[in-house]
Amino acid sequence: MANDKPIRQSPLAVIRSFVKREGRMTDAQERALVDCWPRYGLDLPQSPLTLPKLFPSQGSCLLEIGFGMGASLLEMCKTFTDINFIGVEVHRPGVGALLKQANELHLQNLKVFCADVKNVLCQAIPDSSLDGVLIYFPDPWPKRRHHKRRLIQLEFVILLANKLKDDGYIHFATDWQDYAGHVEKVFAESGLFLVPELSRGCRPKTKYEQRGMRLGHQVKDFIFYKCKNI
């Protein structure tokens, strides 16, 4: 394909890949959502953002989808201070917990959306702007009738490819073997990524990963690299 032609993408389905089960928010999380949002929070814009202007230092930019309570994202921000991170999560308690800790640590390399990632990608993230996308242990929706709710679908993979730079990557991890097979199939069908590498990479262990390991699940990590000149 010619370099100046965008990847053709289908309209995203309105089926949600998540169910909002907020639970109780602590007073500290509520306060953090109010007090720390101006520093770390991002609202959905009318036009795509200029990502380098969001951070005080220039560096590669990674987007994590569904960071839960934020423990692993916080650890990555602390460890890789030369990398800028954008976290996306729909559950407000998790967002509040992350904002509180980020503020206490005075992190400079973190921004957060509390929104559906599909809206974030379509409205806020410019094409060819991300160095990588991190998707760690999304809801596997194990029942067959719920497979349509899985985050990784062909239309979504095409959208992610549009947002990645050449040689950008997607790091995906799951402890559900059926989901791992589904993911490999969808990425292969897209034709937009190289054959995946099996690698745990440098990510910290997540709560969901530890729970899966206690249940005897085998964890699989894939790194999908975007093909050049798509």
RAKA-V952821 format. One record per backbone hydrogen bond with DSSP energy under -0.5 kcal/mol. NH is the residue of the N-H (numbers start at 0). CO is the residue of the C=O. Records with the same first field share a line. If there is no record, write none. Layout:
# RAKA-V952821
NH=CO, CO
This chain:
# RAKA-V952821
4=1
5=3
20=18
21=19
29=25
30=26
31=27
32=28
33=29
34=30
35=31
36=31
37=33
38=35
39=35
40=35, 36
41=111
48=123
50=48
52=49
53=50
54=51
55=107
61=83
62=131
63=61, 85
64=62, 133
65=63, 87
66=87
69=66
73=69
74=70
75=71
76=72
77=73
78=74
79=75
80=78
82=79
83=59
84=108
85=61
86=110
87=63
88=112
91=89
94=90
95=91
96=92
97=93
98=94
99=95
100=96
101=97
102=98
103=99
104=100
105=101, 102
106=101
110=84
111=39
112=86
113=41
114=112
118=115
119=115
120=116
121=117
122=118
123=119
124=119
125=123
127=161
128=125, 162
129=162
130=60
131=60
132=168
133=62
134=170
136=134, 172
145=142
146=143
148=145
149=146
152=150
156=152
157=153
158=154
159=155
160=156
161=157
162=158
163=159, 160
164=129
166=225
167=164
168=130
169=223
170=132
171=169, 221
172=134
173=219
176=174
179=175
180=176
181=177
182=178
183=179
184=180
185=181
186=182
187=183
188=184
189=185
190=186
191=186
193=224
196=222
198=196, 220
202=199
209=205
210=206
211=207
212=208
213=209
214=210
215=212
216=211
218=216
219=173
221=171
222=196
223=169, 221
224=222
225=167
226=191
229=226
